[in-house]
């Protein structure tokens, strides 16, 4: 499940990076080509962390 969350996060991050570099901040420079890949890696990390956090162990409730 973590793998799926990471893949979805990477795709969403990559798409947002392409949107930023091609549509919002369009220029002829070559450095913005790195932005989609950086946001893809960040999306992978965030997506997998969210799935791990959501599917973590249930908290232990101790009776009084």
C-alpha positions in Angstrom: 0.0 0.0 0.0 2.9 2.3 0.7 4.2 1.7 -2.8 0.9 2.8 -4.3 0.8 5.9 -2.2 4.3 6.7 -3.2 3.6 6.2 -6.9 0.4 8.4 -6.8 2.3 11.1 -4.9 5.1 11.0 -7.4 2.7 11.3 -10.4 0.9 14.2 -8.7 4.1 16.0 -7.8 5.4 15.5 -11.4 2.2 16.9 -12.9 2.3 19.9 -10.6 5.9 20.5 -11.5 5.1 20.4 -15.2 2.2 22.8 -14.6 4.5 25.2 -12.8 7.3 25.1 -15.4 5.3 25.0 -18.6 2.2 27.0 -17.8 2.7 29.4 -14.9 6.4 30.2 -15.1 7.2 29.6 -18.7 10.7 30.6 -19.8 13.4 29.4 -22.2 15.9 28.6 -19.5 17.0 25.0 -18.9 17.1 24.9 -15.1 13.2 24.6 -14.7 13.5 21.1 -16.2 14.6 19.9 -12.7 11.5 21.2 -10.9 9.1 18.4 -12.0 11.5 15.7 -11.0 12.2 17.4 -7.6 8.4 17.7 -7.0 8.0 14.1 -8.1 10.5 12.9 -5.4 8.9 15.1 -2.8 5.5 13.7 -3.8 6.8 10.1 -3.4 8.0 10.9 0.1 4.8 12.7 1.1 2.5 10.0 -0.4 4.3 7.1 1.2 4.5 8.8 4.6 0.8 9.6 4.5 0.0 6.0 3.8 2.3 4.7 6.5 0.9 7.2 9.0 -2.7 6.3 8.2 -2.1 2.6 8.2 0.0 2.5 11.3 -0.7 0.4 14.4 -3.8 1.2 16.4 -3.1 3.1 19.7 -3.1 0.9 22.8 -6.0 1.7 25.2 -5.3 0.6 28.7 -8.2 0.0 31.0 -8.3 1.9 34.3 
